Amino acid sequence: MLEVLAKIPGRSKIAYKYSETDIAHAAVLLRGFKGELRGFKEESVVDEHTFWLDFGATNPNLSDQSDTAVYQQQILEIIDRIQLHEVNKVVLSRPSHLYTERADAQATFAALQERYSNCTVFALKHPDFGHWMGASPEVLFEEIDGGYRSMSLAGTRLSGALNWGDKEREEQNFVTKEIYKTLDNFGGHVRMQGEETLNAGPVEHLMTWVVTDAMNAPAVDVLEALHPTPAICGTPTAPAREVIESVEHYDRGLYTGYLAFMTGGLHATVLLRTMQWSQSGITFYAGGGITKDSVPLNEWMETEYKISALKDAVQFK
């Protein structure tokens, strides 16, 4: 059984239990960065009090954590492979575990909703995937009047900075072009809207909406074609995934997967800014896009900023 609480900007809160079903009849789709797409049908409303009683009461599955030196060495290895023209960009991520028995999951969820009102805030429980919570700024694919849109989101700086650097603009341009190309394969008229700066707490991202009027495009096929986007994997996709597999040395789980609500207006969010709760505490996940212009220490600090923002939202009993 999948249990989900979610608040999508501009929509009513979702609180339902779902049982597994075939993809064609699913009300909700869930997948990790790797693995198979899973489909679920609606069963009943979640009792929120009961939902939180056992949240995080799972056995920890802790991955080896990268320290500063290890992470920077991984970045140098990726830059070498970029210079050999194997890839253009690779998104390198890492986990960071906080050992605690005092974290208050329900209060943390409320804090995320308050702090990240422009993000999809979610909490979910599943016997295979575990217990997860987060506040994701990235829309993979959603229905709008007259069609659909996908968010190109890449490039990170501290909130309030005055300018975007060439590295961030190049990184975002990679993502926008790939999303445009993917949506164009499904027909219809595809267009890119103007570039914006999206605030996500202590950091900001470059963001561009890519819009299509292909209303008859098969939604599941589009979702699977878009996943993984260059924003969470790299470009070209296949070799970037191979590099991630050889360099990261841990299983991302649901981090950088997606959660899609197929009814009431399709909305699929990339599972970013995530924390996995267990009996030993909370595992935070963050990453960044590595290009030929990446500075290893700067990339490490970017993940530190993202993880620190989530840690700051954690409430304690």
ZADO-1210 file (C-alpha; in nm, 4 decimals, padded with zeros to 6 digits):
<atoms>
<atom x="00.0000" y="00.0000" z="00.0000" code="MET" pos="1"/>
<atom x="00.1221" y="00.3476" z="-00.0940" code="LEU" pos="2"/>
<atom x="00.0222" y="00.6353" z="00.1329" code="GLU" pos="3"/>
<atom x="00.0719" y="00.9910" z="00.0122" code="VAL" pos="4"/>
<atom x="00.0326" y="01.3400" z="00.1510" code="LEU" pos="5"/>
<atom x="00.1094" y="01.6105" z="-00.1030" code="ALA" pos="6"/>
<atom x="00.0523" y="01.9819" z="-00.1554" code="LYS" pos="7"/>
<atom x="00.0912" y="02.0958" z="-00.5151" code="ILE" pos="8"/>
<atom x="00.0985" y="02.4759" z="-00.5550" code="PRO" pos="9"/>
<atom x="-00.2476" y="02.6055" z="-00.6421" code="GLY" pos="10"/>
<atom x="-00.4238" y="02.2767" z="-00.5636" code="ARG" pos="11"/>
<atom x="-00.5977" y="02.1193" z="-00.2679" code="SER" pos="12"/>
<atom x="-00.3963" y="01.8929" z="-00.0414" code="LYS" pos="13"/>
<atom x="-00.3818" y="01.5266" z="-00.1441" code="ILE" pos="14"/>
<atom x="-00.4130" y="01.2617" z="00.1291" code="ALA" pos="15"/>
<atom x="-00.4850" y="00.9111" z="-00.0021" code="TYR" pos="16"/>
<atom x="-00.3981" y="00.5460" z="00.0233" code="LYS" pos="17"/>
<atom x="-00.3318" y="00.3627" z="-00.3024" code="TYR" pos="18"/>
<atom x="-00.3046" y="-00.0040" z="-00.3940" code="SER" pos="19"/>
<atom x="-00.0887" y="-00.1330" z="-00.6774" code="GLU" pos="20"/>
<atom x="-00.2427" y="-00.1691" z="-01.0225" code="THR" pos="21"/>
<atom x="-00.1355" y="-00.1763" z="-01.3867" code="ASP" pos="22"/>
<atom x="00.0056" y="00.1422" z="-01.5352" code="ILE" pos="23"/>
<atom x="-00.2866" y="00.1933" z="-01.7764" code="ALA" pos="24"/>
<atom x="-00.5392" y="00.2282" z="-01.4919" code="HIS" pos="25"/>
<atom x="-00.3188" y="00.4056" z="-01.2393" code="ALA" pos="26"/>
<atom x="-00.4218" y="00.7230" z="-01.0583" code="ALA" pos="27"/>
<atom x="-00.0650" y="00.7650" z="-00.9320" code="VAL" pos="28"/>
<atom x="00.2705" y="00.6662" z="-01.0807" code="LEU" pos="29"/>
<atom x="00.5884" y="00.6328" z="-00.8764" code="LEU" pos="30"/>
<atom x="00.9427" y="00.5469" z="-00.9753" code="ARG" pos="31"/>
<atom x="01.2931" y="00.5895" z="-00.8467" code="GLY" pos="32"/>
<atom x="01.5895" y="00.7140" z="-01.0438" code="PHE" pos="33"/>
<atom x="01.6377" y="00.3527" z="-01.1523" code="LYS" pos="34"/>
<atom x="01.4018" y="00.0566" z="-01.1540" code="GLY" pos="35"/>
<atom x="01.0535" y="00.0015" z="-01.2894" code="GLU" pos="36"/>
<atom x="00.7617" y="00.2405" z="-01.3076" code="LEU" pos="37"/>
<atom x="00.4907" y="00.1441" z="-01.0552" code="ARG" pos="38"/>
<atom x="00.1197" y="00.2224" z="-01.0837" code="GLY" pos="39"/>
<atom x="-00.1352" y="00.2675" z="-00.8039" code="PHE" pos="40"/>
<atom x="-00.5110" y="00.3117" z="-00.7809" code="LYS" pos="41"/>
<atom x="-00.6969" y="00.5147" z="-00.5205" code="GLU" pos="42"/>
<atom x="-00.8357" y="00.3203" z="-00.2238" code="GLU" pos="43"/>
<atom x="-00.9254" y="00.5513" z="00.0652" code="SER" pos="44"/>
<atom x="-00.8551" y="00.8803" z="00.2355" code="VAL" pos="45"/>
<atom x="-00.5490" y="00.8877" z="00.4621" code="VAL" pos="46"/>
<atom x="-00.6066" y="00.9547" z="00.8299" code="ASP" pos="47"/>
<atom x="-00.3283" y="01.2073" z="00.8831" code="GLU" pos="48"/>
<atom x="-00.2943" y="01.1361" z="01.2545" code="HIS" pos="49"/>
<atom x="-00.2381" y="00.7668" z="01.1813" code="THR" pos="50"/>
<atom x="-00.0103" y="00.8476" z="00.8875" code="PHE" pos="51"/>
<atom x="00.2393" y="01.0239" z="01.1115" code="TRP" pos="52"/>
<atom x="00.2315" y="00.7757" z="01.3994" code="LEU" pos="53"/>
<atom x="00.4732" y="00.5331" z="01.2320" code="ASP" pos="54"/>
<atom x="00.6421" y="00.7684" z="00.9864" code="PHE" pos="55"/>
<atom x="01.0114" y="00.6854" z="00.9860" code="GLY" pos="56"/>
<atom x="00.9645" y="00.3565" z="01.1715" code="ALA" pos="57"/>
<atom x="01.1671" y="00.1668" z="00.9127" code="THR" pos="58"/>
<atom x="01.5069" y="00.0019" z="00.9281" code="ASN" pos="59"/>
<atom x="01.7859" y="00.2325" z="00.8092" code="PRO" pos="60"/>
<atom x="01.9509" y="00.1535" z="00.4775" code="ASN" pos="61"/>
<atom x="02.2500" y="00.3846" z="00.4997" code="LEU" pos="62"/>
<atom x="02.4834" y="00.4432" z="00.2078" code="SER" pos="63"/>
<atom x="02.8474" y="00.5397" z="00.2394" code="ASP" pos="64"/>
<atom x="02.8649" y="00.9163" z="00.2702" code="GLN" pos="65"/>
<atom x="03.1049" y="01.1219" z="00.0611" code="SER" pos="66"/>
<atom x="03.3268" y="01.3648" z="00.2485" code="ASP" pos="67"/>
<atom x="03.4603" y="01.6807" z="00.0867" code="THR" pos="68"/>
<atom x="03.7728" y="01.5156" z="-00.0537" code="ALA" pos="69"/>
<atom x="03.5903" y="01.2132" z="-00.1983" code="VAL" pos="70"/>
<atom x="03.3184" y="01.4239" z="-00.3604" code="TYR" pos="71"/>
<atom x="03.5702" y="01.6602" z="-00.5183" code="GLN" pos="72"/>
<atom x="03.7709" y="01.3654" z="-00.6514" code="GLN" pos="73"/>
<atom x="03.4523" y="01.2266" z="-00.8089" code="GLN" pos="74"/>
<atom x="03.3986" y="01.5643" z="-00.9762" code="ILE" pos="75"/>
<atom x="03.7525" y="01.5660" z="-01.1159" code="LEU" pos="76"/>
<atom x="03.6931" y="01.2187" z="-01.2600" code="GLU" pos="77"/>
<atom x="03.3753" y="01.3412" z="-01.4281" code="ILE" pos="78"/>
<atom x="03.5515" y="01.6501" z="-01.5694" code="ILE" pos="79"/>
<atom x="03.8168" y="01.4210" z="-01.7189" code="ASP" pos="80"/>
<atom x="03.5427" y="01.2236" z="-01.8935" code="ARG" pos="81"/>
<atom x="03.3823" y="01.5441" z="-02.0191" code="ILE" pos="82"/>
<atom x="03.7174" y="01.6536" z="-02.1631" code="GLN" pos="83"/>
<atom x="03.7391" y="01.3153" z="-02.3383" code="LEU" pos="84"/>
<atom x="03.3989" y="01.4005" z="-02.4962" code="HIS" pos="85"/>
<atom x="03.2242" y="01.1017" z="-02.3370" code="GLU" pos="86"/>
<atom x="02.9572" y="01.3334" z="-02.1904" code="VAL" pos="87"/>
<atom x="02.8696" y="01.7037" z="-02.1781" code="ASN" pos="88"/>
<atom x="02.7243" y="01.7155" z="-01.8268" code="LYS" pos="89"/>
<atom x="02.6759" y="01.4740" z="-01.5370" code="VAL" pos="90"/>
<atom x="02.4632" y="01.5335" z="-01.2282" code="VAL" pos="91"/>
<atom x="02.6571" y="01.4031" z="-00.9293" code="LEU" pos="92"/>
<atom x="02.4719" y="01.3553" z="-00.6009" code="SER" pos="93"/>
<atom x="02.5425" y="01.2403" z="-00.2480" code="ARG" pos="94"/>
<atom x="02.3563" y="01.1372" z="00.0690" code="PRO" pos="95"/>
<atom x="02.4098" y="01.2930" z="00.4121" code="SER" pos="96"/>
<atom x="02.2695" y="01.1246" z="00.7242" code="HIS" pos="97"/>
<atom x="02.1579" y="01.2948" z="01.0434" code="LEU" pos="98"/>
<atom x="02.1430" y="01.0570" z="01.3398" code="TYR" pos="99"/>
<atom x="01.8530" y="01.1578" z="01.5618" code="THR" pos="100"/>
<atom x="01.5552" y="01.0080" z="01.7437" code="GLU" pos="101"/>
<atom x="01.3944" y="01.3441" z="01.8167" code="ARG" pos="102"/>
<atom x="01.2849" y="01.4615" z="01.4713" code="ALA" pos="103"/>
<atom x="00.9139" y="01.5463" z="01.4426" code="ASP" pos="104"/>
<atom x="00.7946" y="01.4397" z="01.0967" code="ALA" pos="105"/>
<atom x="00.4514" y="01.6021" z="01.1092" code="GLN" pos="106"/>
<atom x="00.5894" y="01.9369" z="01.2236" code="ALA" pos="107"/>
<atom x="00.8643" y="01.9157" z="00.9606" code="THR" pos="108"/>
<atom x="00.6067" y="01.8607" z="00.6857" code="PHE" pos="109"/>
<atom x="00.4187" y="02.1695" z="00.8052" code="ALA" pos="110"/>
<atom x="00.7435" y="02.3697" z="00.8055" code="ALA" pos="111"/>
<atom x="00.8188" y="02.2642" z="00.4477" code="LEU" pos="112"/>
<atom x="00.4736" y="02.3803" z="00.3364" code="GLN" pos="113"/>
<atom x="00.5283" y="02.7169" z="00.4997" code="GLU" pos="114"/>
<atom x="00.8819" y="02.7693" z="00.3683" code="ARG" pos="115"/>
<atom x="00.8368" y="02.6278" z="00.0180" code="TYR" pos="116"/>
<atom x="00.4906" y="02.7392" z="-00.0917" code="SER" pos="117"/>
<atom x="00.6008" y="02.7414" z="-00.4589" code="ASN" pos="118"/>
<atom x="00.7222" y="02.3787" z="-00.4413" code="CYS" pos="119"/>
<atom x="00.5417" y="02.0445" z="-00.4362" code="THR" pos="120"/>
<atom x="00.5669" y="01.9324" z="-00.0746" code="VAL" pos="121"/>
<atom x="00.5211" y="01.5580" z="-00.0279" code="PHE" pos="122"/>
<atom x="00.5419" y="01.2772" z="00.2233" code="ALA" pos="123"/>
<atom x="00.4935" y="00.9140" z="00.1270" code="LEU" pos="124"/>
<atom x="00.5211" y="00.5645" z="00.2690" code="LYS" pos="125"/>
<atom x="00.5646" y="00.2393" z="00.0798" code="HIS" pos="126"/>
<atom x="00.6954" y="-00.0994" z="00.1987" code="PRO" pos="127"/>
<atom x="00.9480" y="-00.1228" z="-00.0867" code="ASP" pos="128"/>
<atom x="01.0574" y="00.2400" z="-00.1191" code="PHE" pos="129"/>
<atom x="01.0492" y="00.3405" z="00.2472" code="GLY" pos="130"/>
<atom x="00.9367" y="00.6689" z="00.4031" code="HIS" pos="131"/>
<atom x="01.0206" y="00.9906" z="00.2192" code="TRP" pos="132"/>
<atom x="00.9517" y="01.3607" z="00.2505" code="MET" pos="133"/>
<atom x="01.0558" y="01.6637" z="00.0507" code="GLY" pos="134"/>
<atom x="00.9834" y="01.9949" z="-00.1174" code="ALA" pos="135"/>
<atom x="01.0532" y="01.9743" z="-00.4890" code="SER" pos="136"/>
<atom x="01.0763" y="02.2829" z="-00.7114" code="PRO" pos="137"/>
<atom x="01.0891" y="02.0823" z="-01.0368" code="GLU" pos="138"/>
<atom x="00.7832" y="01.9931" z="-01.2458" code="VAL" pos="139"/>
<atom x="00.8533" y="01.7034" z="-01.4788" code="LEU" pos="140"/>
<atom x="00.5288" y="01.7343" z="-01.6763" code="PHE" pos="141"/>
<atom x="00.1890" y="01.8891" z="-01.6097" code="GLU" pos="142"/>
<atom x="-00.1381" y="01.9627" z="-01.7833" code="GLU" pos="143"/>
<atom x="-00.2238" y="02.3259" z="-01.8590" code="ILE" pos="144"/>
<atom x="-00.4936" y="02.4964" z="-02.0669" code="ASP" pos="145"/>
<atom x="-00.4421" y="02.3883" z="-02.4257" code="GLY" pos="146"/>
<atom x="-00.1634" y="02.1390" z="-02.3656" code="GLY" pos="147"/>
<atom x="00.1204" y="02.0442" z="-02.1327" code="TYR" pos="148"/>
<atom x="00.4450" y="02.1905" z="-02.0049" code="ARG" pos="149"/>
<atom x="00.7737" y="02.0676" z="-01.8625" code="SER" pos="150"/>
<atom x="01.0150" y="02.2661" z="-01.6483" code="MET" pos="151"/>
<atom x="01.3777" y="02.3102" z="-01.7446" code="SER" pos="152"/>
<atom x="01.5463" y="02.3764" z="-01.4107" code="LEU" pos="153"/>
<atom x="01.9230" y="02.3917" z="-01.3718" code="ALA" pos="154"/>
<atom x="02.1964" y="02.6204" z="-01.2514" code="GLY" pos="155"/>
<atom x="02.2161" y="02.7146" z="-00.8837" code="THR" pos="156"/>
<atom x="02.3284" y="03.0221" z="-00.6915" code="ARG" pos="157"/>
<atom x="02.2680" y="03.1626" z="-00.3443" code="LEU" pos="158"/>
<atom x="01.9462" y="03.3636" z="-00.3169" code="SER" pos="159"/>
<atom x="01.9985" y="03.7342" z="-00.3730" code="GLY" pos="160"/>
<atom x="02.3064" y="03.7036" z="-00.5946" code="ALA" pos="161"/>
<atom x="02.3175" y="03.9634" z="-00.8730" code="LEU" pos="162"/>
<atom x="02.4327" y="03.7679" z="-01.1771" code="ASN" pos="163"/>
<atom x="02.4284" y="03.4235" z="-01.3334" code="TRP" pos="164"/>
<atom x="02.7622" y="03.2813" z="-01.4466" code="GLY" pos="165"/>
<atom x="02.8415" y="03.1210" z="-01.7825" code="ASP" pos="166"/>
<atom x="02.8621" y="02.7773" z="-01.6193" code="LYS" pos="167"/>
<atom x="02.5048" y="02.8012" z="-01.4843" code="GLU" pos="168"/>
<atom x="02.3643" y="02.9343" z="-01.8109" code="ARG" pos="169"/>
<atom x="02.5349" y="02.6599" z="-02.0112" code="GLU" pos="170"/>
<atom x="02.4041" y="02.3977" z="-01.7704" code="GLU" pos="171"/>
<atom x="02.0478" y="02.5283" z="-01.8006" code="GLN" pos="172"/>
<atom x="02.0740" y="02.5490" z="-02.1784" code="ASN" pos="173"/>
<atom x="02.1635" y="02.1779" z="-02.1943" code="PHE" pos="174"/>
<atom x="01.8449" y="02.0907" z="-02.0065" code="VAL" pos="175"/>
<atom x="01.6146" y="02.3180" z="-02.2067" code="THR" pos="176"/>
<atom x="01.7343" y="02.1840" z="-02.5427" code="LYS" pos="177"/>
<atom x="01.6907" y="01.8201" z="-02.4370" code="GLU" pos="178"/>
<atom x="01.3384" y="01.8761" z="-02.3013" code="ILE" pos="179"/>
<atom x="01.2424" y="02.0637" z="-02.6177" code="TYR" pos="180"/>
<atom x="01.3742" y="01.7794" z="-02.8313" code="LYS" pos="181"/>
<atom x="01.1911" y="01.5150" z="-02.6265" code="THR" pos="182"/>
<atom x="00.8547" y="01.6940" z="-02.6418" code="LEU" pos="183"/>
<atom x="00.8985" y="01.7690" z="-03.0133" code="ASP" pos="184"/>
<atom x="00.9138" y="01.3939" z="-03.0800" code="ASN" pos="185"/>
<atom x="00.5476" y="01.3682" z="-02.9730" code="PHE" pos="186"/>
<atom x="00.4232" y="01.6161" z="-03.2333" code="GLY" pos="187"/>
<atom x="00.2361" y="01.9407" z="-03.1913" code="GLY" pos="188"/>
<atom x="00.3828" y="02.2858" z="-03.1577" code="HIS" pos="189"/>
<atom x="00.6569" y="02.3143" z="-02.8945" code="VAL" pos="190"/>
<atom x="00.7837" y="02.6474" z="-02.7663" code="ARG" pos="191"/>
<atom x="01.0129" y="02.7778" z="-02.4940" code="MET" pos="192"/>
<atom x="00.8944" y="03.0546" z="-02.2669" code="GLN" pos="193"/>
<atom x="01.1229" y="03.3220" z="-02.1273" code="GLY" pos="194"/>
<atom x="01.3985" y="03.2361" z="-01.8821" code="GLU" pos="195"/>
<atom x="01.3196" y="03.3107" z="-01.5169" code="GLU" pos="196"/>
<atom x="01.4897" y="03.2872" z="-01.1788" code="THR" pos="197"/>
<atom x="01.3100" y="03.0481" z="-00.9428" code="LEU" pos="198"/>
<atom x="01.3575" y="03.0928" z="-00.5694" code="ASN" pos="199"/>
<atom x="01.3895" y="02.7706" z="-00.3658" code="ALA" pos="200"/>
<atom x="01.4704" y="02.8930" z="-00.0146" code="GLY" pos="201"/>
<atom x="01.8391" y="02.9771" z="00.0312" code="PRO" pos="202"/>
<atom x="01.9196" y="02.9032" z="-00.3344" code="VAL" pos="203"/>
<atom x="01.7858" y="03.0084" z="-00.6735" code="GLU" pos="204"/>
<atom x="01.7719" y="02.8255" z="-01.0070" code="HIS" pos="205"/>
<atom x="01.7432" y="02.9231" z="-01.3709" code="LEU" pos="206"/>
<atom x="01.4083" y="02.8059" z="-01.5038" code="MET" pos="207"/>
<atom x="01.2429" y="02.7869" z="-01.8447" code="THR" pos="208"/>
<atom x="00.9013" y="02.6374" z="-01.9230" code="TRP" pos="209"/>
<atom x="00.8848" y="02.4240" z="-02.2368" code="VAL" pos="210"/>
<atom x="00.5250" y="02.4099" z="-02.3599" code="VAL" pos="211"/>
<atom x="00.3519" y="02.1785" z="-02.6080" code="THR" pos="212"/>
<atom x="-00.0025" y="02.1795" z="-02.7477" code="ASP" pos="213"/>
<atom x="00.0087" y="01.8025" z="-02.8179" code="ALA" pos="214"/>
<atom x="-00.3012" y="01.7233" z="-02.6116" code="MET" pos="215"/>
<atom x="-00.3246" y="01.3674" z="-02.7483" code="ASN" pos="216"/>
<atom x="00.0311" y="01.2705" z="-02.6577" code="ALA" pos="217"/>
<atom x="00.0297" y="00.9525" z="-02.4420" code="PRO" pos="218"/>
<atom x="00.1126" y="01.0897" z="-02.0978" code="ALA" pos="219"/>
<atom x="00.2939" y="00.7831" z="-01.9634" code="VAL" pos="220"/>
<atom x="00.5126" y="00.7627" z="-02.2724" code="ASP" pos="221"/>
<atom x="00.6010" y="01.1319" z="-02.2391" code="VAL" pos="222"/>
<atom x="00.6853" y="01.0926" z="-01.8699" code="LEU" pos="223"/>
<atom x="00.9141" y="00.7998" z="-01.9394" code="GLU" pos="224"/>
<atom x="01.0776" y="00.9818" z="-02.2317" code="ALA" pos="225"/>
<atom x="01.1448" y="01.2872" z="-02.0138" code="LEU" pos="226"/>
<atom x="01.2845" y="01.0818" z="-01.7247" code="HIS" pos="227"/>
<atom x="01.5608" y="01.1262" z="-01.6358" code="PRO" pos="228"/>
<atom x="01.5945" y="01.4880" z="-01.7426" code="THR" pos="229"/>
<atom x="01.9408" y="01.6376" z="-01.7889" code="PRO" pos="230"/>
<atom x="01.8718" y="01.8346" z="-01.4682" code="ALA" pos="231"/>
<atom x="01.8975" y="01.5172" z="-01.2592" code="ILE" pos="232"/>
<atom x="02.1114" y="01.2963" z="-01.4847" code="CYS" pos="233"/>
<atom x="02.3123" y="01.4825" z="-01.7493" code="GLY" pos="234"/>
<atom x="02.3629" y="01.4858" z="-02.1244" code="THR" pos="235"/>
<atom x="02.3692" y="01.2793" z="-02.3352" code="PRO" pos="236"/>
<atom x="02.1442" y="01.0707" z="-02.1093" code="THR" pos="237"/>
<atom x="02.2747" y="00.7180" z="-02.1648" code="ALA" pos="238"/>
<atom x="02.6470" y="00.7887" z="-02.1114" code="PRO" pos="239"/>
<atom x="02.5653" y="01.0251" z="-01.8231" code="ALA" pos="240"/>
<atom x="02.3788" y="00.7423" z="-01.6491" code="ARG" pos="241"/>
<atom x="02.6773" y="00.5139" z="-01.7027" code="GLU" pos="242"/>
<atom x="02.9074" y="00.7698" z="-01.5423" code="VAL" pos="243"/>
<atom x="02.6714" y="00.8099" z="-01.2451" code="ILE" pos="244"/>
<atom x="02.6644" y="00.4328" z="-01.2026" code="GLU" pos="245"/>
<atom x="03.0424" y="00.4113" z="-01.1986" code="SER" pos="246"/>
<atom x="03.1148" y="00.7170" z="-00.9834" code="VAL" pos="247"/>
<atom x="02.8377" y="00.7636" z="-00.7241" code="GLU" pos="248"/>
<atom x="02.8578" y="00.4215" z="-00.5564" code="HIS" pos="249"/>
<atom x="02.5159" y="00.4381" z="-00.3876" code="TYR" pos="250"/>
<atom x="02.1502" y="00.3765" z="-00.4711" code="ASP" pos="251"/>
<atom x="01.9524" y="00.7008" z="-00.5013" code="ARG" pos="252"/>
<atom x="01.6236" y="00.5252" z="-00.4249" code="GLY" pos="253"/>
<atom x="01.3359" y="00.7668" z="-00.4899" code="LEU" pos="254"/>
<atom x="01.5678" y="01.0664" z="-00.5019" code="TYR" pos="255"/>
<atom x="01.5517" y="01.2091" z="-00.8581" code="THR" pos="256"/>
<atom x="01.2679" y="00.9721" z="-00.9447" code="GLY" pos="257"/>
<atom x="00.9178" y="01.1114" z="-00.9950" code="TYR" pos="258"/>
<atom x="00.5684" y="01.1092" z="-00.8470" code="LEU" pos="259"/>
<atom x="00.2849" y="01.1625" z="-01.0944" code="ALA" pos="260"/>
<atom x="-00.0815" y="01.2288" z="-01.0211" code="PHE" pos="261"/>
<atom x="-00.2695" y="01.1201" z="-01.3320" code="MET" pos="262"/>
<atom x="-00.6225" y="01.2378" z="-01.2424" code="THR" pos="263"/>
<atom x="-00.7620" y="01.5823" z="-01.1711" code="GLY" pos="264"/>
<atom x="-00.5165" y="01.7381" z="-01.4152" code="GLY" pos="265"/>
<atom x="-00.1887" y="01.5547" z="-01.4713" code="LEU" pos="266"/>
<atom x="00.0949" y="01.6717" z="-01.2492" code="HIS" pos="267"/>
<atom x="00.4307" y="01.4957" z="-01.2196" code="ALA" pos="268"/>
<atom x="00.7034" y="01.6251" z="-00.9913" code="THR" pos="269"/>
<atom x="01.0690" y="01.5250" z="-00.9856" code="VAL" pos="270"/>
<atom x="01.1562" y="01.4016" z="-00.6367" code="LEU" pos="271"/>
<atom x="01.4183" y="01.6560" z="-00.5383" code="LEU" pos="272"/>
<atom x="01.5078" y="01.8182" z="-00.2035" code="ARG" pos="273"/>
<atom x="01.4288" y="01.4848" z="-00.0447" code="THR" pos="274"/>
<atom x="01.4812" y="01.3242" z="00.2943" code="MET" pos="275"/>
<atom x="01.4405" y="00.9559" z="00.3748" code="GLN" pos="276"/>
<atom x="01.3241" y="00.8910" z="00.7307" code="TRP" pos="277"/>
<atom x="01.4179" y="00.5809" z="00.9308" code="SER" pos="278"/>
<atom x="01.4602" y="00.4676" z="01.2903" code="GLN" pos="279"/>
<atom x="01.8160" y="00.6036" z="01.3012" code="SER" pos="280"/>
<atom x="01.7318" y="00.9500" z="01.1704" code="GLY" pos="281"/>
<atom x="01.7076" y="01.1256" z="00.8355" code="ILE" pos="282"/>
<atom x="01.9083" y="01.0844" z="00.5150" code="THR" pos="283"/>
<atom x="01.9235" y="01.3996" z="00.3009" code="PHE" pos="284"/>
<atom x="02.0050" y="01.3941" z="-00.0702" code="TYR" pos="285"/>
<atom x="02.1433" y="01.6666" z="-00.2953" code="ALA" pos="286"/>
<atom x="02.3410" y="01.7012" z="-00.6142" code="GLY" pos="287"/>
<atom x="02.4631" y="01.9381" z="-00.8810" code="GLY" pos="288"/>
<atom x="02.5392" y="01.9502" z="-01.2503" code="GLY" pos="289"/>
<atom x="02.9040" y="01.8961" z="-01.3384" code="ILE" pos="290"/>
<atom x="03.0282" y="02.0550" z="-01.6608" code="THR" pos="291"/>
<atom x="03.3726" y="02.1300" z="-01.8025" code="LYS" pos="292"/>
<atom x="03.3696" y="02.4606" z="-01.6105" code="ASP" pos="293"/>
<atom x="03.2862" y="02.3128" z="-01.2692" code="SER" pos="294"/>
<atom x="03.5021" y="02.4048" z="-00.9699" code="VAL" pos="295"/>
<atom x="03.4992" y="02.1031" z="-00.7350" code="PRO" pos="296"/>
<atom x="03.4867" y="02.2981" z="-00.4085" code="LEU" pos="297"/>
<atom x="03.2048" y="02.5178" z="-00.5405" code="ASN" pos="298"/>
<atom x="03.0077" y="02.2075" z="-00.6387" code="GLU" pos="299"/>
<atom x="03.0542" y="02.0602" z="-00.2905" code="TRP" pos="300"/>
<atom x="02.9303" y="02.3837" z="-00.1356" code="MET" pos="301"/>
<atom x="02.6240" y="02.3813" z="-00.3614" code="GLU" pos="302"/>
<atom x="02.5208" y="02.0449" z="-00.2181" code="THR" pos="303"/>
<atom x="02.5929" y="02.1753" z="00.1318" code="GLU" pos="304"/>
<atom x="02.3569" y="02.4700" z="00.0770" code="TYR" pos="305"/>
<atom x="02.0801" y="02.2413" z="-00.0503" code="LYS" pos="306"/>
<atom x="02.1204" y="01.9926" z="00.2364" code="ILE" pos="307"/>
<atom x="02.1435" y="02.2704" z="00.4954" code="SER" pos="308"/>
<atom x="01.8155" y="02.4178" z="00.3722" code="ALA" pos="309"/>
<atom x="01.6408" y="02.0868" z="00.4357" code="LEU" pos="310"/>
<atom x="01.8078" y="02.0402" z="00.7728" code="LYS" pos="311"/>
<atom x="01.6922" y="02.3870" z="00.8753" code="ASP" pos="312"/>
<atom x="01.3326" y="02.2821" z="00.8092" code="ALA" pos="313"/>
<atom x="01.3511" y="01.9762" z="01.0352" code="VAL" pos="314"/>
<atom x="01.1540" y="02.0239" z="01.3572" code="GLN" pos="315"/>
<atom x="01.2374" y="01.8450" z="01.6794" code="PHE" pos="316"/>
<atom x="01.0291" y="01.7148" z="01.9687" code="LYS" pos="317"/>
</atoms>
